[in-house]
Amino acid sequence: MSVEDINTQAWTVYGQRQLTRAYMPPIPERLNWAPWDGVGPGAEILGDVTDRRVLDIGSGAGHHAVHLAQNHRAHVTGIEASPTQHQRAASAHADAPGVEFVQGDVVEYLATVEPFDAAYATGTLAFIDPHRALPALRDGLRPKAPLILSLLHTDLHDRGPSTTVEPREQMILLKDESPLPTQMWILAPQLWEDLLTEHGFRVEAIDLLHHPDENAPVVQQLIRALRLPDRPARVSSRPRTTRPPAPHAAIGVGAIVHSEHGVLLGRHRRGTLELPGGTVEPGESLEQTVTRELAEETGLRARIEDVTLLGTLVDHVGDVVRLTVGALVNTWQGQPATQPDEQVGDWAWYPLDQLPDGLFECSAQILTAWRPDLPIDHTPAHFTPFAHGTPHSTAPVDGLA
């Protein structure tokens, strides 16, 4: 049985117990993102949802969906995997205007409907594999749609979040009933941010919501994200991660390999598209770093004399100064291919007038230093050229022309 099947089974038993008890939670006066009333913001962080289609992921008994429809005039769809939880919501709120309840898998459901204007999950997305849920949510939301996620951070046993994308056992507690074992993805905020960024979202804020009793160990995290727009008129770039590079790895190279088919780009495991390149190792010249990284990452072979250094780009990430040297590889041998144990692969040629979104910002800076006419947005950097035929002056590369 899969992890998600285990979770659905547990919530089905939970829903049946609540049906037997004939218990239904009241419609709340405000949308609560934590299990405790009055902690944190309310529905306002979804933005104006008047007459907007909103998805409630793991809608349970349906009381949050009804609140949004009644108090904020949203058109809310509650999707629930557990048939008994769905039964609770559908039977209690069958006549509630502006609300519909659907039973099924959210990933499969989103593949069949028009994209929503907003989506939220109050503690429920942690029961679904994020590698399944996040791509479906990106496709299932309109550009710039908010995605609000309330997720467990620290549990009743004072166990903090994981730094790896793995589920772990948790219990659903019921008064006077035996607990129900589940598997949850309880991940660190930085890991959630990395996953959301990788799958086409921009994280606006992550807040930790604490129990009103300061001695209680449970902490909830509240993530506010936006679904990034579809391909804009200008090609975008984004950081690979919000964490700064380690100080010893603050100098690197990026190699432009340009053929009649376009420029060579590969996909990093974190989702960015980037030029071949990497960190300068002790004792290497910059040209040696270019040829070594090119061979290690792509399988292409070039000689030191085939490399033309374009210049240096200086920017910063956090408190770390980052120095990137752009290079042009004039001649090479072989065909690019994914190499074992490398973080970048899926190499492909991209025409300069069809560059993809999601370029790694250092690669974007190198490309615009080489060809300032390329329509690439990126964070600014100071470029000092030293290649033959390039004006010898220090100039900003802002990527915003």
C-alpha positions in Angstrom: 0.0 0.0 0.0 1.4 3.4 -0.9 2.0 6.2 1.6 -0.9 8.2 0.2 -3.2 5.2 0.3 -2.3 4.7 4.0 -3.2 8.3 4.7 -6.5 8.1 2.8 -7.4 4.9 4.7 -6.7 6.6 8.1 -8.8 9.7 7.2 -11.6 7.4 6.0 -11.6 5.7 9.4 -11.5 9.1 11.1 -14.4 10.3 9.0 -16.5 7.3 9.8 -15.9 7.8 13.6 -17.1 11.4 13.3 -20.1 10.3 11.3 -20.9 7.8 14.0 -20.6 10.5 16.7 -22.7 12.8 14.4 -20.1 15.5 15.0 -19.7 18.5 12.7 -17.4 21.5 13.4 -19.2 24.9 13.3 -18.6 27.3 10.5 -15.7 29.5 11.8 -16.0 33.2 12.1 -12.6 33.5 10.5 -10.3 31.3 8.5 -7.8 29.7 10.9 -4.5 28.5 9.6 -3.5 26.8 12.8 -5.5 24.4 15.0 -5.9 27.2 17.6 -8.4 30.0 17.2 -7.2 33.5 16.6 -3.5 32.7 15.9 -2.1 34.2 12.8 -3.8 36.0 9.9 -7.2 35.2 8.4 -8.6 34.8 4.9 -7.2 38.1 3.8 -3.9 36.5 2.8 -5.7 34.8 -0.1 -6.4 38.3 -1.5 -9.7 39.4 -2.8 -11.5 36.1 -3.6 -14.9 37.7 -4.4 -16.4 35.7 -7.4 -13.1 33.9 -7.7 -12.8 30.1 -8.0 -10.9 28.8 -5.0 -9.7 25.2 -4.3 -9.8 23.8 -0.8 -7.3 21.0 -0.8 -8.3 18.2 1.7 -11.5 20.0 2.6 -12.5 17.6 5.3 -15.8 18.5 6.9 -16.1 21.5 4.6 -16.4 24.2 7.2 -13.5 26.3 5.9 -15.0 26.2 2.4 -18.4 27.3 3.6 -16.8 30.2 5.5 -15.1 31.5 2.4 -18.3 31.2 0.3 -20.5 32.9 3.0 -18.1 35.6 4.2 -16.0 36.3 1.2 -18.3 35.4 -1.7 -15.9 33.0 -3.2 -16.8 30.0 -5.4 -15.1 27.2 -3.5 -14.5 23.7 -4.5 -13.5 21.3 -1.7 -11.5 18.3 -2.9 -11.2 15.4 -0.5 -9.7 11.9 -0.9 -11.5 10.3 2.0 -15.0 9.2 1.1 -16.3 9.5 4.6 -14.9 13.0 5.1 -16.5 13.9 1.8 -19.8 12.4 3.0 -19.6 14.6 6.1 -19.1 17.8 4.1 -21.6 17.0 1.3 -24.4 15.9 3.7 -24.0 18.9 6.1 -23.6 21.6 3.5 -25.5 20.3 0.5 -27.5 23.5 0.2 -24.6 26.0 0.9 -24.4 28.5 -1.9 -21.1 29.0 -3.7 -19.7 25.6 -2.5 -19.2 22.2 -4.2 -17.6 19.1 -2.8 -15.7 16.6 -4.9 -14.3 13.3 -3.7 -11.1 12.1 -5.3 -7.4 12.6 -5.7 -6.4 16.2 -6.0 -3.7 15.5 -8.6 -6.1 13.6 -10.9 -8.8 16.1 -10.3 -6.7 19.1 -11.3 -5.8 17.5 -14.6 -9.5 17.6 -15.6 -10.7 21.1 -14.7 -10.0 24.7 -15.6 -7.3 26.4 -13.5 -8.3 28.0 -10.2 -7.8 31.6 -9.1 -6.5 30.5 -5.7 -5.8 27.4 -3.6 -5.2 26.7 0.0 -4.6 23.7 2.4 -5.1 23.9 6.1 -2.7 21.2 7.3 -3.6 18.7 4.6 -0.9 19.0 1.9 1.6 17.2 4.1 -0.3 14.0 3.5 0.5 14.1 -0.2 3.9 13.5 -1.9 5.0 17.1 -2.8 6.6 15.7 -6.0 3.1 14.8 -7.1 1.1 17.6 -5.6 3.2 20.7 -6.6 3.4 20.1 -10.4 -0.3 19.5 -10.4 -1.0 22.6 -8.4 1.2 24.7 -10.8 -0.8 23.4 -13.8 -4.1 23.8 -11.8 -3.7 27.4 -10.9 -3.8 30.5 -13.0 -0.7 32.7 -13.3 -0.1 34.9 -10.2 -2.7 32.8 -8.2 -2.0 32.6 -4.5 -1.2 29.2 -2.9 -1.5 29.3 0.9 -0.3 26.2 2.8 -0.6 25.6 6.5 1.8 22.7 7.5 3.1 21.0 10.6 6.5 22.2 11.7 7.1 20.8 15.2 4.9 17.9 16.4 3.5 17.0 19.8 6.7 15.1 20.6 8.8 18.2 20.0 10.2 16.7 16.8 11.2 19.5 14.4 10.9 19.3 10.6 13.0 17.1 8.3 15.6 18.4 5.8 15.0 15.5 3.4 11.9 14.9 1.3 10.8 11.8 3.2 7.5 11.0 5.0 7.5 10.0 8.6 4.9 8.4 10.9 2.4 10.7 12.8 -0.8 10.0 14.6 -4.3 11.3 14.1 -5.7 11.7 17.7 -9.3 11.3 18.6 -10.9 11.6 22.1 -11.7 8.3 23.7 -10.5 6.5 20.5 -7.3 4.7 19.5 -4.9 7.0 17.4 -4.7 6.4 13.6 -1.2 6.1 12.1 -0.4 8.2 9.1 2.7 9.2 7.1 3.4 13.0 6.7 5.9 15.1 4.8 7.0 17.4 7.7 9.6 19.4 6.0 11.8 22.4 7.0 10.6 25.8 5.6 13.7 26.1 3.4 13.0 22.7 1.9 9.4 23.7 1.2 10.7 26.9 -0.4 13.1 25.0 -2.6 10.4 22.6 -3.7 7.9 25.3 -4.5 10.6 27.3 -6.4 11.5 24.2 -8.4 7.9 23.7 -9.4 7.1 27.1 -10.6 6.1 29.1 -7.5 7.6 32.1 -5.8 7.5 32.0 -2.0 6.4 35.4 -0.6 6.6 34.6 3.1 6.9 31.8 5.6 5.7 32.4 9.2 5.8 30.1 12.2 2.6 30.0 14.2 3.0 29.0 17.9 0.5 27.6 20.3 -1.0 30.1 22.7 0.4 28.1 25.5 4.1 28.9 25.3 4.9 25.5 26.9 3.2 23.6 24.1 5.7 22.1 21.6 3.5 22.2 18.5 4.4 24.8 15.8 2.6 25.3 12.5 4.3 26.9 9.5 2.3 29.1 7.1 3.6 29.5 3.6 2.4 32.1 1.2 3.3 31.5 -2.4 2.4 32.7 -5.9 2.1 30.7 -9.0 4.6 32.2 -11.4 3.3 33.6 -14.7 3.5 31.6 -17.9 6.3 32.6 -20.3 6.3 36.4 -20.4 7.5 38.7 -23.2 11.0 38.6 -21.6 12.8 35.5 -20.4 13.0 35.3 -16.6 15.7 34.1 -14.3 15.6 33.0 -10.7 18.0 32.0 -8.0 18.6 28.3 -7.6 18.0 28.6 -3.9 17.8 31.4 -1.3 20.8 30.0 0.6 24.1 31.8 -0.1 26.9 29.7 -1.5 29.6 28.6 0.9 32.4 31.1 1.1 35.0 28.7 -0.2 32.9 28.2 -3.4 32.3 31.8 -4.2 34.3 31.9 -7.4 33.2 29.9 -10.5 33.1 29.9 -14.2 30.3 29.5 -16.8 31.0 28.4 -20.4 29.1 29.5 -23.5 29.1 26.7 -26.0 27.4 28.1 -29.1 26.7 26.2 -32.3 24.4 26.6 -35.3 21.7 25.0 -33.2 21.9 27.5 -30.4 23.5 27.8 -26.9 24.0 24.7 -24.8 22.0 24.6 -21.5 21.4 21.8 -19.0 18.9 21.4 -16.2 20.2 21.5 -12.6 18.5 19.1 -10.1 17.0 22.1 -8.4 15.2 23.0 -11.7 17.2 25.9 -13.1 18.6 25.9 -16.6 22.3 26.8 -16.9 25.5 26.9 -18.8 28.2 24.3 -18.2 30.5 25.4 -15.4 31.3 25.3 -11.7 33.7 26.1 -9.0 37.3 26.8 -9.5 39.4 24.2 -7.7 42.7 25.0 -5.9 45.6 25.3 -8.4 43.5 25.6 -11.5 43.5 28.4 -14.0 40.1 29.7 -15.1 40.6 28.1 -18.6 41.4 24.8 -16.9 38.2 25.0 -14.8 36.2 25.6 -18.0 37.6 22.6 -19.8 37.4 20.3 -16.8 33.8 21.3 -15.9 32.8 21.0 -19.6 34.1 17.5 -19.8 32.7 16.4 -16.4 29.2 17.8 -16.9 28.6 17.4 -20.7 31.3 14.9 -22.0 32.5 17.6 -24.5 36.3 17.9 -24.8 38.0 21.3 -25.4 41.6 22.5 -25.2 42.8 25.4 -23.0 43.6 27.4 -26.2 39.9 26.9 -27.3 38.7 29.0 -24.4 38.2 32.8 -24.5 37.6 34.4 -21.2 35.0 37.2 -21.5 35.3 38.9 -18.1 34.3 38.9 -14.5 30.8 39.4 -13.0 30.6 40.4 -9.3 27.4 40.3 -7.3 26.5 39.0 -3.8 24.3 36.4 -2.2 23.6 37.3 1.4 27.0 38.3 2.9 29.0 36.3 0.4 30.6 38.1 -2.6 30.2 35.9 -5.7 32.7 36.2 -8.5 31.7 34.5 -11.8 33.9 34.4 -14.9 32.2 34.0 -18.2 34.0 32.1 -21.0 33.4 31.3 -24.7 34.4 27.8 -25.9 35.3 28.3 -29.6 36.0 24.6 -30.6 35.1 21.3 -29.0 34.8 17.6 -29.7 32.0 15.2 -29.0 28.2 15.4 -28.3 26.7 16.7 -25.1 25.1 14.1 -22.8 24.1 13.7 -19.2 27.0 12.4 -17.2 26.8 10.0 -14.2 26.6 11.6 -10.7 26.5 15.2 -12.0 24.0 17.8 -10.7 23.3 19.2 -14.2 22.1 17.1 -17.2 19.5 16.9 -20.0 21.7 19.0 -22.2 20.1 20.7 -25.1 20.7 23.4 -27.7 18.5 26.5 -27.4 18.3 29.2 -30.2 19.1 32.6 -28.9 15.6 33.9 -29.9 14.0 31.0 -28.0 15.8 30.9 -24.7 13.8 29.2 -21.9 12.5 30.6 -18.7 14.1 29.7 -15.4 17.8 30.4 -16.2 20.2 30.3 -13.3 20.9 33.9 -12.6 24.7 33.5 -13.0 24.2 32.0 -16.4 21.8 34.8 -17.3 24.4 37.4 -16.3 27.0 35.7 -18.5 24.7 35.5 -21.5 23.8 39.2 -21.3 27.5 40.2 -20.8 28.3 38.3 -24.0 25.2 39.5 -25.9 23.7 42.6 -24.3 20.8 42.4 -26.7 19.4 39.2 -25.3 16.0 39.8 -23.5 16.9 38.2 -20.2 15.9 39.5 -16.8 18.2 38.8 -13.9 19.7 40.3 -10.7 22.3 43.0 -11.5 26.0 42.4 -11.5 29.2 44.4 -12.2 30.9 43.2 -15.3 34.5 43.9 -16.1 35.4 42.6 -19.6 38.8 41.5 -20.5 38.2 39.5 -23.7 39.8 40.6 -27.0 37.6 43.1 -28.9 35.5 44.0 -25.9 35.6 47.6 -24.6 37.9 47.7 -21.5 35.6 49.4 -19.0 33.7 48.4 -15.9 30.0 48.4 -16.5 26.9 47.2 -14.7 25.0 44.3 -16.2 21.5 44.8 -14.8 19.4 42.5 -17.0 16.6 45.0 -17.1 17.1 46.8 -20.4 
